[in-house]
Amino acid sequence: MVGLVSPHGGRRLQPRALHGHARDEAAKRAQSLRTLRVTSREKGDLVMLGIGGFTPLEGFMSPADWQGVCDEMRTGDGLFWPIPITLSTDEETARAITPGEDIALIDPDTDAPLAIMTVREKYRIDKAHECQAVFRTTDPAHPGVRMVMQQGDVNLAGPVHVLSDGGFSERYGALFMTPEQTRSEFERLGWSRVAAFQTRNPMHRSHEYLAKIAVEVCDGVLVHSLLGNVKPGDIPADVRTRAIATLIANYFRPGTVLQAGYPLDMRYAGPREALLHALFRQNYGCAFLVVGRDHAGVGSYYGPFDAHRIFDEIPGDALAIRPLKIDWTFWCYRCAGMASARTCPHDDADRLLVSGTKLRKWLSEGDPVPAEFSRPEVLAILREYYASLDPSEKVEVKLSGASAR
């Protein structure tokens, strides 16, 4: 059998987590160190470093790494990387930290030590430059831009030793899988050509169609759900993963799909985030990433297929994983089924464009959802969730671009 694709940048995974006695000793030592509470986004990055999802990074990026990643998608030593992985703090805290010092990074949710970091460098960045490079905009209404602009003014660089998975395994159980675990499961299933399907939403009919295309051409599909934070109005991870599990159980052949989750927050970086999604899915053992319309997008900041094009703009040896690019998908009433712009000859009037934004809008407003849009078992779970919300918890969902059709 052909083996699984190699991890990014080398032949083996490089998790930064400590275990057993080493972990216990480090956790004890962390109690005596200067502490720094990390943000939710930084926590997700730390957990990914710990489990090897960000192989071969050892920690948070240096100024040379930051500059190279922003401008050329390369770290200071030439490693392909599309989005800066950084840790920030305020001026006063940074002033007290001495280069070479070990500090304890504190979980924002539990106040427990999450990692120990050796601070090698302190540096300032041009936040607007990072936003323009990564998000293609400096508009503060963009959730990723807002995240960067609100971070501390000083970045800290250096390697980390991670002490915890941040509670993800406790909260999500077997759904939270490390790259080592997914690779082991792929080998048990006899899979070598695995496609990753990225989702921050419940899977509607268009998602189902994309995943089934991947099943047709690969050994299996990893339906990989984001478990970190999303923007207001998006559906929480526990709800969407339950809806996905129901869809898989009822509409996919057994042995063709593995459902798992990963700990990052969404950055909404569109094309650049599509590259990051591909990179760490390579670490999870996937040879392909399904890239549909508006991958990792938000609002109208990116063209619907900018994430397709960016894979053609990077060097051929940047990543071993390859995109499975799929055109517009929709329900065609004349075809009487799901179709794509490559296969359907009919006009827009015959098509129902299936989008997560439109589905959230209908559900949040209590409107009926066409049967062609989502499976009834999935809709039952989502309607239950929206019915449980207090009116103050509901966020207005606005349609833009293709979603408004």
Secondary structure, 3 states (H helix, E strand, C coil): CCCCCCCCCCCCCCCCECCHHHHHHHHHHHCCCEEEECCHHHHHHHHHHHHCCCCCCCEECCHHHHHHHHHHCECCCCCECCCCCCEEECHHHHHHCCCCCEEEEECCCCCCEEEEEECCEEECCCHHHHHHHHHCCCCCCCHHHHHHHHCCCEEEEEEEEECCCCCHHHHHHHHECCHHHHHHHHHHHCCCCEEEEEECCCCCHHHHHHHHHHHHHCCEEEEEEECCCCCCCCCCHHHHHHHHHHHHHHHCCCCCEEEEEECCCCCCCCHHHHHHHHHHHHHCCCCEEEECCCCCCCCCCCCCCHHHHHHHHCCCCCCCCEEEECCCEEEECCCCEEEECCCCCCCHHHEEECCHHHHHHHHHCCCCCCCCCCCHHHHHHHHHHHHHCCHHHCCCCCCCHHHHC
